[in-house]
């Protein structure tokens, strides 16, 4: 299992890549994907009303969340590339650029190693 964490605008987002042999979560509406690498992460966007209040870059915005949609990949490299892009895209949807992304190989390991 790999965690992909992004930070920007005083907030963070973390998604998960399930690797070969690991069982990704199954829930109503999730595809039956037997890919060796499966990326799962929230998707969100800014809305005028409703949603959840989030403080971003010193301002309060309303954010709505979509159901996570698992995406399968044939290689670790492809999954990591897509995960990084996904995280940056979510921040861009709420007007945040300059996002730092970290890959954590072992979620149980809380050290800050290189991982990027």
C-alpha positions as CSV (number, residue, x, y, z in Angstrom):
1,X,0.0,0.0,0.0
2,X,1.2,3.4,-0.9
3,X,-0.1,6.7,0.4
4,X,0.0,9.7,-1.8
5,X,-0.2,13.0,0.1
6,X,-0.5,16.5,-1.3
7,X,-0.2,19.7,0.6
8,X,-1.2,23.2,-0.6
9,X,-3.1,26.2,0.5
10,X,-2.9,25.2,4.2
11,X,-4.8,22.0,3.6
12,X,-4.0,18.4,2.6
13,X,-5.3,15.4,0.6
14,X,-4.3,11.8,0.9
15,X,-5.1,8.9,-1.5
16,X,-4.1,5.2,-1.5
17,X,-2.5,3.0,-4.2
18,X,-3.3,-0.7,-3.5
19,X,-0.5,-2.9,-4.9
20,X,-0.5,-6.4,-6.3
21,X,-1.9,-8.8,-3.7
22,X,-3.7,-6.2,-1.7
23,X,-7.4,-5.9,-1.8
24,X,-8.8,-2.4,-2.6
25,X,-12.0,-1.4,-0.9
26,X,-15.3,-2.4,-2.5
27,X,-18.4,-0.4,-2.1
28,X,-21.6,0.4,-3.9
29,X,-20.7,1.7,-7.4
30,X,-17.1,0.7,-7.3
31,X,-15.8,-1.1,-10.4
32,X,-14.7,-4.7,-10.3
33,X,-11.1,-4.0,-11.3
34,X,-8.5,-6.8,-11.2
35,X,-5.7,-4.4,-12.1
36,X,-2.4,-5.0,-10.1
37,X,-2.4,-1.4,-8.9
38,X,-5.6,0.5,-7.9
39,X,-5.7,4.2,-7.0
40,X,-8.5,5.4,-4.7
41,X,-8.8,9.1,-3.6
42,X,-11.5,11.7,-3.0
43,X,-12.5,14.1,-5.7
44,X,-13.8,17.6,-4.8
45,X,-14.6,21.0,-6.2
46,X,-15.6,24.4,-5.0
47,X,-19.3,25.2,-4.9
48,X,-21.2,28.5,-4.2
49,X,-23.4,26.9,-1.5
50,X,-23.8,23.7,0.4
51,X,-20.8,21.3,0.7
52,X,-18.3,21.6,3.5
53,X,-16.5,24.7,4.7
54,X,-12.8,24.4,4.1
55,X,-10.1,27.0,4.9
56,X,-7.8,27.4,2.0
57,X,-5.0,30.0,1.7
58,X,-6.6,32.1,4.4
59,X,-10.1,32.1,2.9
60,X,-13.2,30.0,3.6
61,X,-14.6,28.2,0.6
62,X,-17.4,25.6,0.2
63,X,-16.2,22.3,-1.1
64,X,-18.4,19.4,-2.4
65,X,-17.0,15.8,-2.6
66,X,-17.7,13.2,-5.2
67,X,-17.6,9.5,-4.5
68,X,-14.1,8.1,-4.9
69,X,-13.8,6.1,-8.1
70,X,-11.0,3.4,-8.0
71,X,-8.8,3.4,-11.1
72,X,-6.7,0.4,-12.1
73,X,-3.2,0.5,-13.6
74,X,-0.9,-2.1,-15.0
75,X,2.3,-0.8,-13.4
76,X,3.4,1.0,-10.2
77,X,4.9,3.8,-12.3
78,X,1.6,4.5,-14.1
79,X,-0.3,4.4,-10.8
80,X,2.1,6.9,-9.2
81,X,2.0,9.3,-12.2
82,X,-1.8,9.2,-12.2
83,X,-2.0,9.7,-8.4
84,X,0.3,12.7,-8.5
85,X,-1.7,14.2,-11.3
86,X,-5.0,13.5,-9.5
87,X,-3.8,15.2,-6.3
88,X,-2.6,18.3,-8.2
89,X,-5.8,18.4,-10.2
90,X,-8.0,18.4,-7.0
91,X,-6.1,21.3,-5.6
92,X,-6.3,23.2,-8.9
93,X,-10.1,22.7,-8.8
94,X,-10.2,24.9,-5.6
95,X,-7.6,27.4,-6.9
96,X,-4.5,26.1,-5.3
97,X,-1.2,25.8,-7.2
98,X,2.3,24.9,-5.9
99,X,1.2,21.6,-4.4
100,X,3.8,19.4,-2.7
101,X,3.3,15.6,-3.1
102,X,4.8,12.9,-1.0
103,X,4.7,9.1,-1.5
104,X,4.8,7.0,1.6
105,X,5.7,3.4,0.9
106,X,4.7,2.0,4.2
107,X,1.8,3.8,5.9
108,X,3.0,2.3,9.3
109,X,6.3,4.1,8.9
110,X,5.8,7.7,10.0
111,X,9.4,8.9,9.2
112,X,9.7,11.6,6.7
113,X,12.2,9.9,4.4
114,X,12.7,11.0,0.8
115,X,9.6,9.3,-0.6
116,X,8.9,12.0,-3.3
